[in-house]
Amino acid sequence: MVKEKYQLIFNTSAANYAKNIMALIETGQDPKNMVDELLSKQTIEGKFIVQGWDDYPSTQAYCILALDLSNADYDTQKSVKSLIKYQNTDGTFGEYRDIDTLAMSIMGLSNHKDIEGVNEAIQKAVHKLQLEKNNIINNDNANTLATVIQGLVSVGENPLQSQWRVDQKTMLNAMLKYQNEGNFGNDLATEQVFAALSDLYQKQSMYTKQSISTEGFEDYFISTKNDGSGSGGGSIEQGDEAFISIKGYNNDPNISKTKIKLQKGDTVLSVTKRILKDKNISYVLNEQKSYFKRIGKYGEFDQGAKSGWEYKLNGEKVQKSVDDCSVKNKDEIEWIYTTDYTKSSSANTEEDEITKEIDKIQDILNNTNINEGDIKKAVKNVIDQLNKKAEDIKTEADAKNLVSYGKEISNSIQNATEKIKSEETAKNLLKENVRILNILAKSTEKLSKEENQKEVSEVVSKNIYNTLKLINKVNDPKEVVSLAGNIIDESGKVLKVIGKENGEEIAKSIIDMAQSTINKWSIIQVKKIEDESEKSVAQLDENIIKETAKNIENTTKEIKKKLNKNGIEANLIENKMMIQIPSISKKEVETILPANTIKILKENNIEKVIIKTEKAVFTLTSTTFDEVKDNIILKVKEIEKNTWTFLIPKESIVVDLTAHIGEKSIKECKEKIKVSIPYNGEFKTGEIVQVFYLKDNGTIENMGGEYDLDTNMVTFETSHFSKYFAQKVENGEEIGFHDLKDYEWAKEAIEEMAQKGIINGRSKDVFDPSASITRAEFVTFITKMLGLNIEDINISFTDVEDSAWYTPYVETAYKNGLISGKSEAVFDPNGKITREEMAVIIGKVLIQKGYTKESLEELERFSDKANIAPWANEDVALCVKESIISGMTDKTFIPKENANRAQAAIMLYKLYHLVVE
């Protein structure tokens, strides 16, 4: 019946490929051929395109889901980032900004939260759904409601919770009202509704395995005797669990003893299906669903007439059908692929010793009272077994088998790392990790197939990840450096065999571990501070700074030497010193750095020093101050709001940042410094918190910044020590110009630039996109975008009045070499700027940012190239090359035409993402 439902369809689109892959998985068939076909359609940008209409976020999200479910090896980074690029500033995806596409895109992203930008994209999208919940519940159709429900569940949001209700009405209420004689409008909607109901009933996403809370379920769902696929009974209580292991021929697949939560009515069939789905392992059942014909690569009769899959329950072979064998609390299910079902032994008798030792580790970890001595012994024993096995490697199959064991052992060590507390055990596991990598390095020599090399890369990366976690539990920096060096050497052996492309993840993991190792030496914990009447003072000892700096430099040299020796780029390693000031009860904390601090940093090649207090974090570099001949004194003081209460929210803290070199007050820095200040207000997903500069005249200026939920601090950059506070700002969707209907191509750029305060509308609702832009306006926008310090200088332009609103920006742009005027005395601020004039200003920005002027060959594409002024030629060519400015048509540039405000926004948007972000 299931196979009849999921008939394959013609692959006329990427969406059809995705649907076929899911159909094959659902019916227990191998989707590999279909997956390979879809992968062949992946573009260089990471998109899956068969026909032109496939270039849409919902289709790309659907493809990502299908490939994830099939455990496909594809360029996940590119695919996910190409999906993120569809997102608009209001959280929606694609040009139509519909809710269905937004929800589908969330599902596509939800499995990849480890990729940069995904969490932020999901937060923006969920926030948009929250804003639209009234419209969704009261106006949308069954298909939209079902898609939104699945999207929310995929990221752990319970659609039945109070925050997703409108007048106590839920999306489930709204969806069910469309039911009519067993369907919900059409086949697509009905299918989508039942998928959403399944997610709600299971309280878990079918795509991500993300669970949700039970709030609101008692109003809609009645527990039944059998939630699983079988017909067995058994009294299952909340929190009950069982264990399952699967041992395939030649360890394919190989799942060591794994804990799994039980559901009411669970059978061996339902539990096994869940673990296989969780591990992305395909399977085939017989027609009656009474036994597994195939799990993973091997099926019945593949290794002889008596070969196939059998299972034990609590150590006893069971002849009962899998769908009729109940599972109860603490039961153990053991699947084995046997070459002769008439005998009691499996096809892997010799190899079972390693699995038994792995299971022992898991048993120890499952105990309430863990004995760390037992953990050390069990880990040593299993690696001894693995080492013994490594001595007998003769073929690629042997090596692949060893890598599979290494993967299981690495998973066990990861679990152990989370449980252990003592430094001694952490050191022991670090040493055992080195042994595993040594064994894996030996096995790699026999691996020639790319798929096997990628698998060993994954296992080595897992070991390095374990090392990273263990390093944080060891206090002895010297031992950490020694062990880290050994890890780099062993990992380097693997890299030399599998190559940089297959070992990219290893190299990245090694850099992370190397940085963490260096950081062990970089922290100065200030233990003693002096309390004065109104403040606390932390005086740093120059000798401690010298010693720490020397240790950082020596450790960095040693680690970089190891990295270079093993062909790993060491230039990503950052030399930094961190000074941690303890929490205080005073409203002001003063940190005094010795006069020679900057000199010590330079002598030891340390790039920056980070001073952390509970009220602010300062990041100084060796070039922050011009010349230092006296102590550097940094002060942060929490001050009363007093007359500023109308400007500053009650949850915001105003901090006054000051700096002195000896007695001399420092108002301006030589360069911008990075500062973090606290925000004590509540924060919800999708909200934006930024820093504001509180000027002495009572006005405020947005400094931007990025909020860190873990530290409750907002980090921003500034060139002056002043008064600052953090507060929430309106999100991007609040920028709502009503006159952009015919300017969809520029809408995202206009809204983002307006949100960042780089451009302004004529009013809150009107942008006036078609209006020409003046020279003064464009210079102002450029100056704001680059974050240049506003200057007050004398300039020779007689037509730029001191009192004009644009004067400070024109003066700043002039001082920074971005403009020169139409003559020495004339700037023509109110004149309409032309496309070639814009190109000249943008070209100067690009040159200052390190770009080089381009050949005039870039202009050959334009039939009107002769109309471009000689003084603008090179800059136009550079802007065209970097895709900042394009032609008005494919063949014309039209240099003398006045640019409008929409075109200016597009150019600024592209320039911002090229040189600022």
RACOR-V534957 format. One record per residue. N is the residue number from 1. OMEGA is omega in radians with two decimals (NA if undefined). Layout:
# RACOR-V534957
N,OMEGA
N,OMEGA
This chain:
# RACOR-V534957
1,-3.14
2,-3.14
3,3.09
4,-3.14
5,-3.06
6,3.02
7,3.13
8,-3.12
9,-3.11
10,-3.11
11,-3.14
12,3.13
13,3.09
14,3.12
15,3.11
16,3.06
17,-3.12
18,-3.14
19,3.12
20,3.12
21,3.13
22,3.13
23,3.13
24,3.12
25,-3.09
26,-3.13
27,3.06
28,-3.14
29,-3.10
30,-3.09
31,-2.96
32,-3.09
33,3.14
34,3.11
35,-3.14
36,3.11
37,3.14
38,-3.14
39,3.13
40,-3.14
41,-3.10
42,-3.12
43,3.14
44,3.10
45,3.13
46,-3.11
47,3.09
48,-3.01
49,3.00
50,3.06
51,-3.08
52,-3.09
53,3.09
54,-3.11
55,-3.13
56,-2.99
57,-3.09
58,3.10
59,3.14
60,3.10
61,3.14
62,3.12
63,3.13
64,3.13
65,-3.12
66,-3.13
67,3.08
68,-3.13
69,-3.13
70,-3.13
71,-3.09
72,3.08
73,-3.11
74,-3.11
75,-3.04
76,-3.11
77,-3.10
78,-3.11
79,-3.09
80,-3.13
81,3.08
82,3.08
83,3.13
84,-3.10
85,3.09
86,-3.00
87,3.08
88,-3.08
89,3.14
90,3.10
91,3.12
92,-3.14
93,3.03
94,-3.03
95,-3.11
96,3.04
97,-3.10
98,-3.06
99,3.12
100,-3.12
101,3.11
102,-3.10
103,3.13
104,3.14
105,3.07
106,-3.13
107,3.14
108,-3.12
109,-2.86
110,3.13
111,-2.95
112,-3.09
113,3.10
114,-3.13
115,-3.10
116,3.07
117,-3.08
118,-3.12
119,-3.14
120,-3.14
121,3.12
122,3.14
123,3.13
124,-3.11
125,3.13
126,3.11
127,3.10
128,3.10
129,3.12
130,3.13
131,-3.06
132,-3.00
133,-3.14
134,3.11
135,-3.12
136,-3.07
137,-3.02
138,-3.00
139,-2.97
140,-3.09
141,-3.08
142,-3.11
143,3.12
144,-3.13
145,-3.13
146,-3.14
147,3.11
148,3.12
149,-3.14
150,3.11
151,3.13
152,-3.13
153,-3.09
154,3.12
155,3.02
156,3.11
157,3.12
158,-3.09
159,-3.14
160,-3.14
161,-3.01
162,-3.08
163,3.12
164,3.13
165,3.02
166,-3.07
167,3.14
168,3.12
169,-3.12
170,3.05
171,3.11
172,3.04
173,-3.06
174,-3.10
175,-3.07
176,-3.12
177,3.14
178,-3.11
179,3.13
180,3.13
181,3.02
182,3.08
183,-3.04
184,3.05
185,3.07
186,-3.07
187,-3.12
188,-3.14
189,-3.13
190,3.12
191,-3.14
192,3.13
193,-3.12
194,3.06
195,3.12
196,3.11
197,3.10
198,3.11
199,-3.14
200,-3.10
201,3.14
202,-3.05
203,-3.06
204,3.12
205,3.10
206,-3.10
207,-3.01
208,-3.06
209,3.11
210,3.13
211,3.10
212,-3.13
213,-3.09
214,-3.10
215,3.07
216,-3.05
217,-3.10
218,-3.14
219,-2.99
220,-3.01
221,3.10
222,3.13
223,3.10
224,-3.10
225,-3.01
226,3.07
227,-3.05
228,-3.09
229,-3.08
230,-3.11
231,-3.09
232,3.12
233,-3.09
234,-3.10
235,-3.13
236,3.10
237,3.10
238,-3.12
239,3.10
240,-3.11
241,3.09
242,3.13
243,3.14
244,3.03
245,-3.14
246,-3.09
247,-3.11
248,3.07
249,-3.05
250,3.10
251,3.13
252,-0.01
253,3.10
254,3.11
255,3.13
256,-3.06
257,-3.04
258,3.12
259,3.13
260,3.13
261,-3.11
262,3.03
263,-3.11
264,3.11
265,-3.09
266,3.03
267,3.07
268,3.12
269,-3.06
270,3.14
271,-3.13
272,3.12
273,-3.13
274,-3.11
275,3.12
276,3.11
277,3.14
278,-3.11
279,-3.14
280,3.12
281,-3.11
282,3.12
283,3.06
284,3.07
285,2.99
286,-3.02
287,-3.12
288,-3.11
289,-3.13
290,3.07
291,3.13
292,3.08
293,-3.10
294,2.95
295,-3.10
296,-3.03
297,-2.97
298,3.12
299,-3.12
300,3.09
301,-3.14
302,-3.11
303,3.12
304,-3.05
305,-3.10
306,-3.08
307,3.11
308,-3.07
309,3.04
310,-3.12
311,3.04
312,3.03
313,-3.09
314,3.04
315,-3.09
316,3.05
317,-3.08
318,3.12
319,-3.10
320,3.05
321,-3.09
322,-3.12
323,-3.11
324,-3.10
325,-3.08
326,3.08
327,-3.11
328,-3.13
329,3.09
330,3.07
331,3.09
332,3.11
333,-3.12
334,3.09
335,-3.13
336,2.99
337,-3.08
338,3.06
339,3.12
340,-3.07
341,3.12
342,3.12
343,-3.07
344,-3.06
345,3.11
346,3.11
347,-3.02
348,-3.01
349,-3.11
350,-3.04
351,-3.06
352,-3.14
353,3.12
354,3.13
355,3.12
356,3.14
357,3.08
358,3.13
359,3.11
360,3.11
361,-3.13
362,3.11
363,3.13
364,-3.11
365,-3.14
366,3.11
367,3.13
368,3.13
369,-3.06
370,3.06
371,-3.07
372,3.05
373,3.10
374,3.11
375,-3.12
376,-3.11
377,-3.11
378,3.13
379,3.12
380,-3.11
381,-3.08
382,3.12
383,3.01
384,3.11
385,-3.13
386,3.13
387,3.12
388,3.13
389,-3.10
390,-3.12
391,-3.08
392,-3.13
393,3.11
394,-3.06
395,3.08
396,3.11
397,3.09
398,-3.11
399,3.12
400,3.11
401,-3.13
402,3.12
403,3.11
404,3.09
405,3.12
406,3.12
407,-3.14
408,3.13
409,3.12
410,3.09
411,3.13
412,3.13
413,3.07
414,3.11
415,3.14
416,-3.14
417,-3.12
418,-3.05
419,-3.01
420,-3.13
421,-3.01
422,3.11
423,-3.11
424,3.14
425,3.12
426,3.10
427,-3.13
428,-3.13
429,3.07
430,3.13
431,3.12
432,3.09
433,3.10
434,3.13
435,3.12
436,-3.12
437,3.09
438,3.12
439,3.13
440,3.11
441,3.10
442,-3.10
443,-3.08
444,-3.11
445,-3.12
446,-3.06
447,3.13
448,-3.13
449,-3.09
450,-3.11
451,3.12
452,3.10
453,3.10
454,3.13
455,3.12
456,3.06
457,3.13
458,-3.10
459,3.11
460,3.11
461,3.10
462,3.12
463,3.12
464,3.07
465,3.09
466,3.12
467,3.14
468,3.14
469,-3.10
470,3.13
471,-3.12
472,-3.14
473,-3.10
474,-3.07
475,-3.08
476,-3.07
477,-3.10
478,3.14
479,3.11
480,-3.13
481,-3.14
482,-3.13
483,3.11
484,3.10
485,3.10
486,3.11
487,3.14
488,-3.14
489,-3.10
490,3.10
491,3.11
492,3.10
493,3.12
494,-3.11
495,-3.11
496,-3.12
497,-3.01
498,3.09
499,-3.06
500,-3.07
501,3.13
502,-3.09
503,-3.09
504,-3.12
505,3.09
506,-3.10
507,3.14
508,-3.14
509,-3.14
510,3.13
511,3.12
512,3.14
513,3.14
514,3.13
515,3.13
516,3.11
517,3.12
518,-3.13
519,3.11
520,-3.11
521,-2.88
522,-3.01
523,3.00
524,3.10
525,3.11
526,-3.06
527,-3.07
528,3.04
529,-3.13
530,3.10
531,3.00
532,-3.01
533,-3.04
534,-3.04
535,3.01
536,-3.06
537,3.08
538,-3.12
539,-3.12
540,3.13
541,-3.08
542,-3.13
543,3.12
544,3.12
545,3.12
546,-3.10
547,-3.14
548,-3.13
549,-3.14
550,3.12
551,3.13
552,-3.10
553,-3.12
554,3.14
555,3.14
556,3.12
557,-3.12
558,-3.12
559,3.14
560,3.10
561,3.10
562,-3.12
563,-3.13
564,3.12
565,-3.09
566,3.04
567,-3.13
568,-3.09
569,-3.08
570,-3.04
571,3.10
572,3.14
573,-3.08
574,3.07
575,-3.14
576,3.08
577,3.14
578,3.13
579,-3.08
580,3.09
581,-3.09
582,3.11
583,-3.11
584,3.11
585,-3.11
586,3.11
587,-3.13
588,3.06
589,-3.11
590,3.12
591,-3.11
592,3.08
593,3.13
594,-3.10
595,-3.08
596,-3.07
597,-3.12
598,3.11
599,3.13
600,3.10
601,-3.12
602,-3.10
603,-3.09
604,3.06
605,3.13
606,-2.97
607,-3.10
608,3.05
609,-3.11
610,3.14
611,-3.06
612,2.96
613,-3.12
614,-3.10
615,3.10
616,3.05
617,3.14
618,3.03
619,-3.13
620,3.03
621,-3.12
622,-3.13
623,-3.13
624,-3.13
625,-3.09
626,-3.09
627,-3.07
628,3.10
629,-3.13
630,-3.13
631,3.02
632,-3.09
633,3.12
634,-3.13
635,3.00
636,-3.06
637,3.04
638,-3.05
639,3.13
640,-3.12
641,3.08
642,-3.03
643,-3.11
644,-3.04
645,-3.13
646,-3.13
647,-2.91
648,3.11
649,-3.07
650,-3.12
651,-3.11
652,3.09
653,3.07
654,3.10
655,3.10
656,-3.12
657,3.10
658,3.13
659,3.09
660,2.88
661,-2.99
662,3.13
663,-3.03
664,3.10
665,3.13
666,3.13
667,-3.10
668,3.07
669,3.10
670,3.12
671,3.12
672,3.07
673,3.13
674,-3.12
675,3.02
676,3.09
677,-3.05
678,2.97
679,-3.03
680,-3.13
681,3.08
682,-3.14
683,3.10
684,-3.14
685,3.09
686,-3.13
687,-3.13
688,3.07
689,-3.14
690,-3.07
691,3.10
692,3.09
693,3.14
694,-3.08
695,-3.12
696,3.14
697,3.08
698,3.08
699,-3.12
700,3.13
701,3.14
702,3.14
703,-3.09
704,3.11
705,-3.13
706,-3.09
707,3.09
708,-3.08
709,-3.11
710,-3.09
711,-3.05
712,3.12
713,3.10
714,-3.12
715,3.14
716,3.11
717,3.13
718,3.10
719,-3.12
720,3.10
721,-3.02
722,3.10
723,-3.09
724,2.97
725,3.13
726,3.08
727,3.09
728,3.04
729,3.14
730,3.14
731,-3.07
732,-3.07
733,3.13
734,3.04
735,-3.02
736,3.07
737,-3.03
738,-3.06
739,-3.10
740,-3.05
741,-3.11
742,-3.09
743,3.12
744,-3.13
745,-3.11
746,-2.99
747,-3.10
748,-3.13
749,-3.14
750,-3.07
751,-3.13
752,3.14
753,3.09
754,3.12
755,-3.12
756,3.11
757,-3.10
758,3.07
759,-3.13
760,2.99
761,3.04
762,3.04
763,-3.13
764,-3.04
765,-3.01
766,3.08
767,-3.11
768,-3.00
769,-3.05
770,-3.08
771,3.07
772,-3.12
773,-3.11
774,3.12
775,3.14
776,3.14
777,-3.08
778,3.10
779,3.10
780,-3.13
781,-3.13
782,-3.11
783,3.12
784,-3.10
785,-3.11
786,3.13
787,-3.11
788,3.07
789,-3.09
790,-3.07
791,3.03
792,-3.06
793,3.06
794,3.08
795,-3.00
796,-3.09
797,-3.10
798,-3.12
799,3.06
800,-3.07
801,-3.10
802,-3.04
803,-3.10
804,-3.09
805,-3.05
806,-3.01
807,-3.13
808,-3.11
809,3.08
810,3.12
811,-3.13
812,3.13
813,3.13
814,-3.12
815,-3.11
816,3.02
817,-3.10
818,-3.13
819,3.08
820,3.12
821,3.11
822,2.99
823,-3.12
824,-3.06
825,-3.02
826,3.02
827,-3.10
828,-3.05
829,-3.09
830,3.08
831,3.14
832,-3.06
833,3.13
834,-3.12
835,-3.14
836,3.08
837,3.06
838,-3.11
839,-3.14
840,3.14
841,3.14
842,3.11
843,3.11
844,3.09
845,-3.11
846,3.12
847,3.13
848,3.14
849,3.02
850,3.10
851,-3.12
852,-3.12
853,-3.05
854,3.05
855,3.14
856,3.07
857,3.11
858,-3.07
859,-3.08
860,-3.11
861,-3.05
862,3.14
863,-3.13
864,-3.09
865,-3.13
866,-3.14
867,3.13
868,-3.09
869,3.14
870,-3.12
871,-3.10
872,-3.02
873,-3.04
874,-3.13
875,3.07
876,3.13
877,3.14
878,-3.14
879,3.10
880,3.14
881,-3.10
882,3.08
883,3.05
884,3.13
885,3.07
886,3.12
887,3.06
888,2.93
889,3.13
890,-3.00
891,-3.13
892,3.10
893,-3.14
894,-2.99
895,-3.04
896,-3.10
897,3.07
898,3.11
899,3.07
900,-3.04
901,3.10
902,3.11
903,3.12
904,3.14
905,3.11
906,-3.13
907,3.13
908,3.13
909,-3.13
910,3.14
911,-3.14
912,-3.10
913,3.12
914,-2.98
915,-3.08
916,-3.04
917,NA
